[in-house]
Amino acid sequence: MNCLKGGWSVLLVLFIIACNQQSKTGNAGQDEQPVNTLRQPAQPSTATNLYEPIDVSPMDMSYFPVHYPLKKLAGKMVTPPVMRVIYSRPHLQGRALFNGILKYNEPWRLGANEATELDVFKTVTLGSRKIAPGRYTLYVIPHEKNWTLVLSSNIDSWGLKQDSTRDLQRIEIAATTGNPKAEYFTMVFKRTAQGADLLMAWDDVLAVAPFGIN
C-alpha cells in the first residue's frame, strides 16, 4: 500500500512539472521574449537624423590663447580672447590632397561648407597691416612653394563662392610638405615671440600664417 502511495506521488510530481513546462512554452510568444532578444540594444528606425543631415565634415573652433574657454572655466583667463577661427574639417578618405581634392593656383575655402571665419577681438597685425576687431573670412590660393592667404569681408557666405571684390588683404605665407600627416584638415594657433602663428595642416602639408599681437 505504501509502495502504491509512493508511486502515485512520483507520478503526480511529474504531471505537475510537465504542465508547468507546457504552460511556459505556450506563453513564450505572448508575454516573454527570448533572453538573447532582450539583451539586444534597440535599433533606430532610421540611420539618418530627422532634424538635420549629419555632416561628414564637422565644424570646429580654435582660439588664441589656445583652449581659451577651458582656461576661462578653470579661472586661468580673465581677459577676453585675442582671436578665433571657425571652420569645417574635411578629411582625406583615401584621396590625394593635390590634383585630387585641391588644385594648385586655384582658390580654396580653407575647409568645407561655410566660409572659414576669423573673429578678431583685439587689434592684431597680419603681414604689415593692422586687423581691427571684427568678423572676417579666410581663404587661400595654394601654390607649390607657398600659399596666398586672403582676408575677406564676405562674411556669412558659402565657402565655394569667393568674392574677390570683398578682399581686404592678401599675404604670401610659407607652406611645406613632408610634415606629419593629418587625416582631417586642422587649424590651430601656436604662440610665438611676436604673437601667434595660425597653423593649417592637411595630409603632409603645413602652411603657417604669422599674426602679430601687441
N, C-alpha and C positions, 0 to 999 in steps of 0.2 A: 504494500500500500504506500509506504514511504517512497519507494522507487518510482511509483506512478506519479506521486505528487512532485517529486524532483524532476521527472521528465516533462510534465506539464509546465513547470516553472521555466525550464530552459526554452521550451517552445514559445511560451508567452513573451519572454525577453527577446527572442529572435524576431517574433512577429512585430513587436514594438519598434525595434531597430529598423526593420525593413520598411515599415510605414513612414518613419521619420525621414529615411533616405529618399523615398519616393516623393514625399511632400516637398523636400528641399529641391529635388530635381525638377519637379513640376513648376516651381515658382521662380526658378533661376532666371528665366527670360522676362519675368514680370517685375519683381521687386528688387532683384540683385543684379550686379554686373560682375563678370569675371574679375578676379583680383588684378590680373595684368592690365585690363582695360581701365580700371580705376586709377592705376598708377600713371597712366599716360597723361601728359600735360594737355590742356585744352588747346586746340588749334584755332588760329584766327580764321574768320570766314573769308578773308581776302588777304593777299600778301601786300596790297597797296595801302597807303594812308588815305583815308576817306576825306581828310581835311585839306591836305596839300601833298602833291607828289614829293617823294623822297629824292633829294638832290645827291648825286654821286660826287659832287664837288662841294664839300661842306664849307660854310663861311667861318672865318677865323678872324681874330683881332690880336694885334701885337702892340704893346705900349712901350714908350720910353718915359721914365725909367722902366726897365724890364719887369714884368709881373706887377705893375703898379697896383691893380686892385687888391691883390693878395697882400702886398706890403701895407696898403692902407688899412685893410681889415685887421692886420696884426698890430696896427698902431705905429708902424715904422715910417709912414709918409704923412706929412701934414700939409705940404704944398701941392698945388694942382700938378697933373702930369704935363710933360712938355709936348708930346705928340703921340699919335697912334695911327696905325694903318689897319684898314678893314678890307678883307679880300676873300675870295673863294679859292679853294685849294684843289685844282685838278691833279690827277695822278697819271703815271705813265701807262699802266695796264699793258705792259709789254711792247709799247710803241717806241719808236725812235723820237727823240726830242726835236732835233733839227732835220729838216726835209721829211718830217713825219707830222709832228704836231705844229711846230713853228717853222718859219722860213726867215732866212737872213734878209735884212733890209726891208722887212715889212712890219708895220705896227702890230704890237701885241698888247693886250689889255692887262698884263701882269696878273693873271689869274684866270678866273672863269666868271660867267654870269654878269652881274652888275659891274660897272666900272670900279676899279680899285680906288678906295678913298683914303686920303691922308687928312687927318684932323690935326691942326696945329693950335695949341693952347697958349704958347708963349713964342715970341718972335725968335725965329731961327734963321740960319743962312744956308743956302744951297748954292754951291759954287760961290760966286761973288755977289749974289742977290739976296736981300733980306726977304723972308717969307713971313708976312703978318699973320696973326691968329685968324683962323677961319677954316673952312672946309674946301678941299681941293680933290681932284682926281689925278691919278698917275697912270701913265702907260709908257711903253718903251718901244724902241726900234732896235732890235738886236743885230749886231754885225759880228763878223768872225773874230775880230780883235777887241772890240769894245761894244758898249751899248749906248744908245741915246735915251736918256731918261727925260720924260716930258711931264711938266707940271701944268695942269689944266684947270680952268674954272667951270668945266662942263660937268657939274655935279648931278646926282640923281639921274644917271643915264645908264643905258646898257653898254657894257664894255666893248662890244664889237663896233660901236658907232662912234669912233673918234672924230672930233670936230676940230681940225687944226686951227680954225679961226678963234677958238677959245683958249689956245695955248698961251701960257704965261711965261714959261721958261723952258729952255732945252739945255741939257748939260751932258757932256760925254763922261761916262763912268767906266771903270775897269770891269772887265769880265774875263774870267779864266776857266779853263777846263781841267780835267784830271783831279777834281776835288772829290771828297767822299760823296757817294751817290745818295740822292734823295728821291724816293718814290713819289712823294707828294710835294708839290710846289710849296716852298716855305719862305715866309718873310719874317724877319726878326731884327730888332735893334741890338746893337752892341756898343757899349760905352767906349769912347776914345778920349784922348787928351784934349781934343778940340770940341767934343760934343758927343755925337753918336753916328755910327755907320748903320745904314739900312741894308741888311744882307738879303739878297734874293737868290735862292738856291733851288735848282731843279736838275735832276739827273746828276751829271758831274760838273755842271756849270754853276759858277758863283759870280754874281755881279754885286758891286758894292757902291752905294750912294752915300757920300760923306755929308753930314749935316753939322753945321757949327752952332754952338749954343753959348750964349754969353753968361 
